[in-house]
Amino acid sequence: MARLLGVEIPNEKRIEASLPYIYGIGPSLTRKVLAETNIDPNTRTGELTDEQLAEISRVVNAKGIVVEGDLRRELNAHMKRLSSINCYRSIRHRRGLPVRGQRTKTNARTRKGKRKTVGVQRNPNAKAGKV
């Protein structure tokens, strides 16, 4: 496996599909980086030379793209800041609810999780017909 910017990327996949394995680099950024380095997107990662891999990492660093650990740290810092000022967004994050104003009466199952059925429980000490 090729090692690029501290991440192992798969050799058997096309470079266009392997670069997004790096946290912070998506498909559109991958296309821009490959266009700037003049590398064919259909080339397999294992076929790239060390110079080409170094060129990719040089372009990513030159563009000032924050990737991997630095990006994760930066996002954590943003969340800590929101949490420390106790803003509405941080409260929604803590409760596991949608943050960006979506409705929650019906949908929002991805954020809220599996439905929890709330029902009435009968009092076991109650006499039949009287409660």
QUIDATA-V448469 format. One record per backbone hydrogen bond with DSSP energy under -0.5 kcal/mol. CO is the residue of the C=O (numbers start at 1). NH is the residue of the N-H. E is the energy in kcal/mol with one decimal. If there is no record, write none. Layout:
BEGIN
CO;NH;E
CO;NH;E
END
This chain:
BEGIN
2;4;-0.6
2;9;-3.1
4;7;-1.3
7;4;-2.8
7;9;-0.6
9;2;-1.3
11;46;-2.1
13;45;-2.4
14;17;-1.1
14;18;-1.7
15;19;-2.2
18;21;-2.0
19;22;-2.3
21;23;-0.5
22;25;-2.1
23;68;-2.5
24;26;-0.5
26;30;-2.1
27;31;-2.0
28;32;-1.8
29;33;-2.5
30;34;-2.6
31;35;-2.2
32;36;-2.1
33;37;-1.8
34;38;-0.6
34;39;-2.1
40;43;-1.7
41;16;-1.5
43;15;-2.9
44;47;-1.1
45;48;-1.3
49;53;-2.0
50;54;-2.3
51;55;-2.2
52;56;-2.1
53;57;-2.1
54;58;-2.2
55;59;-2.3
56;60;-2.2
57;61;-2.2
58;62;-2.6
59;63;-2.2
60;65;-1.9
61;64;-0.8
65;67;-0.5
67;70;-1.1
67;71;-0.7
68;72;-2.4
69;73;-2.6
70;74;-2.3
71;75;-2.5
72;76;-2.3
73;77;-2.2
74;78;-2.0
75;79;-2.2
76;80;-2.5
77;81;-2.2
78;82;-2.3
79;83;-2.4
80;84;-2.5
81;85;-1.7
82;87;-1.6
83;86;-0.8
87;91;-1.8
88;92;-2.2
89;93;-2.2
90;94;-2.5
91;95;-2.1
92;96;-0.8
92;97;-2.4
93;96;-0.9
108;112;-2.5
109;113;-2.0
115;117;-0.6
117;119;-0.6
122;124;-0.5
123;126;-1.3
127;130;-1.6
129;131;-0.5
END
